[in-house]
Structures are given as structure tokens and as C-alpha cells.
Amino acid sequence: MEKFTNLYLEEIEKQIKKIEQDEKTEIAKSVHILTFLDPKLEELKEFIVKYDFKTEEEEILFFKEMKPKIFSKLIYYKSVYKIELNRPKGSCLTIETYLLTELDCLKHYFDRNIELYHYYRTDCTHFDTVYFLRNRDSNIPMNIACFYFERDVRFSTGYDYKIAKIIANDLLELYIKLQLAKLKEDAKTELEVHTTLKTRETWTASKTDLAELIYALDTAKCINHGNIKLKDLASYMEDIFNICVGDIYRIYLEIRDRKGSRTKFLDRLRDEMTERMDEADGGTNN
């Protein structure tokens, strides 16, 4: 039995590693891995239901050590999928708050099951016959977390799920802390970029001139082939040129109400560029 489950676990870990390398996003990885794990656990269940354990020790070993190692992967990737699916858009602070809340959930589970944590982590054995043999009286419900594998008493003692959850939570804690570290680096990079932009050249024409240029660039789809919102383009230009344009929509209305040419700044750019080239042509001819 031990040899069989070790080979089974080795096969699962090998496939998971391949999926981790092939898929680009955490959601894609999780979906692919969950799709792979589901039938593998069903296959394991069918084997165990038909299998007659030779001794109580063998059955305890399976439900205390072997099955939790395998089942914890399903719990872990399902949790990662849920975290990434619900990850909010917004500032680094918003995302950090969300991830810290997820960490708190792990702490709550630890607090509710602290005795079992201690039992498992100190390699205790005195309750093994209660926790890890099937068809024994226990006060743990069999409808845990809606994992249908765990509802079948032929394939679960209830406590094997809790051990799998402990293993998964340890991995999940590392995952969340890694995401928080990456978030901290992203925030640092954003701050450095923002600081760099703020120390660069300053727009010295009028705010109205800049608003006119922004609208022209937006109208001509010069940035990202037009796949950028006007307010985002305005914010970007403000950062580049170290200026606050203000209410660009109001300025645009004022530009539209102009008498005579409504594109004074663009006309000026065209005229001065033409004059520069004419002067260059004259200098070349001389």
C-alpha cells in the first residue's frame, strides 16, 4: 500500500510541476491542476473502497499520512483559485488588505483546530485509532467543505480531511506571503517610477495647450491605437510633464467655444515647425 501511494503521489507531483511550468497565470494553473486532480482522487477512492487493509496500522498510515498529502493539493489549489478569482482591482493597499484578510482566515482555522495541529505536528499517536480508522464514532461531521470525496465514510475518517487542510494551509500561508512580498516590490517600483517622473522636465506652456494636445492625441488614436481612456491619458501626461491639468473636460468645452481657430496650440506647433524647417532649408541652400 505504501509503495503504491508513494508512486501515486510522485505521478501527481510530476504532472502538477509540468502544469505549473506550462500555464502563465495562477488561475489557469489552478483550473488545469484541479481538472487533473479530480479524476485522480476519484480513482484513488475506487481503489481504497475495494481494498482490504491488512492491519489497523496500515489503515492509520494511509489516512494519517498518505491520503492527506494527496488531498491537500486539491484543497490548496482550490484555495489559490478562489483567492485569485476574488482578488480586487485597485491600489496596492487594497490588494494588501485583501491578502491579509485571507491570512487571518488561516489563523482562525488554526485557532479552531489548535489541539489537532499540536497532535499532528508533534507526531502524537495516542488517538490514532480514533482519528484515522473508518467507521469509528467521532464528533466530526462528514459533509466537510462540500468535498464529495469526504462524504463517503468508506474513503474518509473526517480527521484525514483536517490533516490535509493543515498541510494545505501551511502551503497557502507561504503563497499569500509570497504575493504580499511581490506586492511590496510592485509598490516600491511604482513609487520609484512616480518619483522619477516627478523629477523630470516640466510643461511650461499653458494647461489649455496641454489639454488641446491630449485631445488631439486621443482623437488621432496615437496612444495604444486609441485603446486608452481620455482621463488615463491625461493622468499619464500630467505625470510625465509634472503638471496638474485639472478638469480637462471643462477646458475642452472652453476650447470648443473659441472664436476663430479652435486649435490654436496645434496651429502654433504646425507653424513653428514649418518655420524651423524653412529656416533649415534656407541655411542649407546658403
URGI-V840402 format. One record per pair of residues at least 12 apart in sequence whose C-alpha atoms are under 7 Angstrom apart, sorted by the first residue. I is the first residue (numbers start at 0). GAP is how many residues later the second one is. Records with the same first field share a line. If there is no record, write none. Layout:
I: GAP  GAP
//
This chain:
4: 61
8: 61
15: 17
18: 14
26: 54  57  58
29: 47  48  50  51
33: 40  43
36: 37
44: 110
47: 107
48: 105  106
58: 74
59: 68  72  73
62: 69  97
63: 68  96
67: 92  93  95  96
68: 95
70: 93
71: 92  93  95  96
72: 95
74: 90  93
75: 92  96
91: 91  95
95: 84
98: 77
102: 70
105: 63
130: 26  28
131: 25  27  28
132: 24
133: 19  20  22  23
134: 18
139: 18
141: 16
196: 42  43
197: 41  44
200: 40
201: 39  40
202: 38  39  40
206: 38
207: 43
208: 56
210: 37  40
211: 53
213: 20
217: 12
//
